[in-house]
Amino acid sequence: MDIPTLAAGVTTALVPALPFLVKAGEKGMETLGEKVGEGISETAQALWRKLWPAVKANPTAAAAIEDVAAAPDDADFQAALRAQIKKLLAADQTLLADLARVLEAAGHPQHYQATVHGDGAVAQGPGAVAAGKGGVAVGGDLHGGARIGGTEITGTAIKKE
């Protein structure tokens, strides 16, 4: 897993848990399951245990953690935290490997982000399908006809490979 993807995954997994982890310390980890939900709590705890020593040693990263804990819905604070995690991962290959293992073991989904300006489409992830302006995207088999931008196509079977 590359550093930006891993940093995004770690940030996404930790954000809901940070208010509990930061405010309550170890007790916060015990109550995570009740407040955030099963599965996430185990992943967040495992990530936190691996990440915390590096964060504690880096005042800028620690400040980013505090900001997100105080305002978990603030996208700017989340972006700052993600940037700090990227720096920590780039500086420590062991931390990178450890956090990647935690996310992979949890089956944590890949993080995708896209921006479309004007007309267009975006497809991300395994098996994703997209069509631009006036196009048709089909996730399965298409039998029969389709009308695309005023042009009718009939008598064709297009099969997903």
C-alpha positions as CSV (number, residue, x, y, z in Angstrom):
1,M,0.0,0.0,0.0
2,D,1.4,3.4,-0.9
3,I,1.9,6.1,1.6
4,P,-0.9,8.5,0.5
5,T,-3.4,5.6,0.4
6,L,-2.3,4.3,3.8
7,A,-2.4,7.7,5.4
8,A,-5.9,8.3,4.1
9,G,-7.0,4.9,5.4
10,V,-5.5,5.4,8.8
11,T,-7.0,8.9,9.1
12,T,-10.5,7.6,8.1
13,A,-10.3,4.7,10.6
14,L,-9.1,6.9,13.4
15,V,-11.2,10.0,13.1
16,P,-14.4,8.7,14.8
17,A,-12.3,7.2,17.6
18,L,-9.9,10.1,18.3
19,P,-12.2,12.0,20.7
20,F,-12.4,8.9,22.9
21,L,-8.8,7.9,22.6
22,V,-7.4,11.4,23.3
23,K,-9.8,12.4,26.1
24,A,-9.9,9.1,27.9
25,G,-6.6,7.4,27.2
26,E,-6.8,3.7,27.8
27,K,-10.3,3.9,29.2
28,G,-11.3,5.4,25.9
29,M,-10.2,2.3,24.1
30,E,-12.4,0.2,26.4
31,T,-15.5,2.3,25.6
32,L,-14.8,2.6,21.9
33,G,-16.9,-0.4,21.1
34,E,-20.0,1.1,22.8
35,K,-19.6,4.5,21.2
36,V,-18.2,3.9,17.7
37,G,-19.2,0.3,16.8
38,E,-17.6,-3.1,16.7
39,G,-14.9,-3.8,14.2
40,I,-13.9,-0.1,13.9
41,S,-12.9,-0.1,17.6
42,E,-10.5,-3.0,17.2
43,T,-9.0,-1.4,14.1
44,A,-8.8,2.0,15.7
45,Q,-7.2,0.6,18.9
46,A,-4.6,-1.3,16.9
47,L,-3.8,1.7,14.7
48,W,-3.6,4.0,17.7
49,R,-1.2,1.6,19.6
50,K,1.2,1.5,16.6
51,L,0.9,5.2,15.7
52,W,0.9,6.9,19.2
53,P,4.6,6.6,20.0
54,A,5.5,8.3,16.7
55,V,2.8,11.0,17.2
56,K,3.9,11.6,20.8
57,A,7.5,12.2,19.6
58,N,6.3,14.8,17.0
59,P,4.7,17.9,18.4
60,T,3.1,18.9,15.0
61,A,1.5,15.5,14.6
62,A,0.3,15.6,18.2
63,A,-1.3,19.0,17.6
64,A,-3.0,17.6,14.5
65,I,-4.4,14.7,16.6
66,E,-5.7,17.2,19.2
67,D,-7.3,19.3,16.5
68,V,-9.2,16.3,15.0
69,A,-10.2,15.0,18.4
70,A,-11.7,18.4,19.2
71,A,-13.5,18.8,15.9
72,P,-13.7,15.4,14.1
73,D,-15.9,16.7,11.3
74,D,-13.6,19.5,10.3
75,A,-12.2,18.5,6.9
76,D,-9.2,20.9,7.2
77,F,-8.1,19.3,10.4
78,Q,-8.5,15.9,8.9
79,A,-6.3,16.9,5.9
80,A,-3.7,18.3,8.3
81,L,-3.7,15.0,10.2
82,R,-3.4,13.0,7.0
83,A,-0.4,15.1,6.0
84,Q,1.3,14.5,9.3
85,I,0.6,10.8,9.1
86,K,2.1,10.8,5.6
87,K,5.3,12.4,7.0
88,L,5.5,9.9,9.8
89,L,5.1,7.0,7.4
90,A,7.7,8.3,5.0
91,A,10.2,8.6,7.9
92,D,9.5,5.1,9.4
93,Q,9.2,2.0,7.2
94,T,8.4,-0.2,10.1
95,L,5.5,2.0,11.1
96,L,4.3,2.0,7.5
97,A,4.4,-1.8,7.3
98,D,2.7,-2.2,10.7
99,L,-0.1,0.2,9.9
100,A,-0.6,-1.4,6.5
101,R,-0.9,-4.8,8.1
102,V,-3.5,-3.6,10.6
103,L,-5.7,-2.1,7.8
104,E,-5.3,-5.1,5.5
105,A,-6.2,-7.5,8.4
106,A,-9.3,-5.4,9.1
107,G,-10.3,-5.5,5.5
108,H,-10.4,-1.7,5.5
109,P,-11.5,-0.4,2.2
110,Q,-9.2,1.6,0.0
111,H,-9.6,5.3,0.2
112,Y,-10.5,7.0,-3.1
113,Q,-10.8,10.7,-3.8
114,A,-11.7,12.4,-7.0
115,T,-12.7,15.8,-8.3
116,V,-14.5,16.4,-11.6
117,H,-14.5,19.8,-13.2
118,G,-17.0,20.3,-16.0
119,D,-18.5,17.3,-17.8
120,G,-17.1,13.9,-17.2
121,A,-17.2,10.9,-15.0
122,V,-15.1,9.1,-12.4
123,A,-14.7,5.4,-11.8
124,Q,-12.6,4.2,-8.9
125,G,-11.8,0.8,-7.4
126,P,-11.9,-2.7,-8.6
127,G,-14.6,-3.3,-11.2
128,A,-15.6,0.4,-11.4
129,V,-17.3,1.6,-14.6
130,A,-17.9,5.1,-15.7
131,A,-19.0,7.0,-18.8
132,G,-18.5,10.6,-19.7
133,K,-21.1,13.1,-20.8
134,G,-23.7,11.4,-23.0
135,G,-22.3,8.0,-22.3
136,V,-23.7,4.9,-20.7
137,A,-21.9,2.8,-18.1
138,V,-23.1,-0.8,-17.5
139,G,-21.9,-2.9,-14.6
140,G,-23.2,-6.1,-16.0
141,D,-24.4,-7.6,-19.4
142,L,-26.4,-5.4,-21.7
143,H,-28.8,-7.1,-24.1
144,G,-31.0,-5.3,-26.6
145,G,-30.7,-1.6,-27.4
146,A,-29.3,1.5,-25.9
147,R,-29.9,5.2,-26.8
148,I,-26.8,7.3,-26.5
149,G,-27.0,11.0,-27.3
150,G,-29.9,10.5,-29.7
151,T,-28.3,7.6,-31.5
152,E,-30.0,4.2,-31.0
153,I,-27.9,1.1,-31.1
154,T,-29.9,-2.1,-31.5
155,G,-29.3,-5.8,-32.0
156,T,-26.1,-5.8,-30.1
157,A,-25.1,-7.8,-27.0
158,I,-22.3,-6.3,-25.1
159,K,-20.9,-8.6,-22.5
160,K,-18.8,-7.7,-19.5
161,E,-15.3,-9.3,-19.7
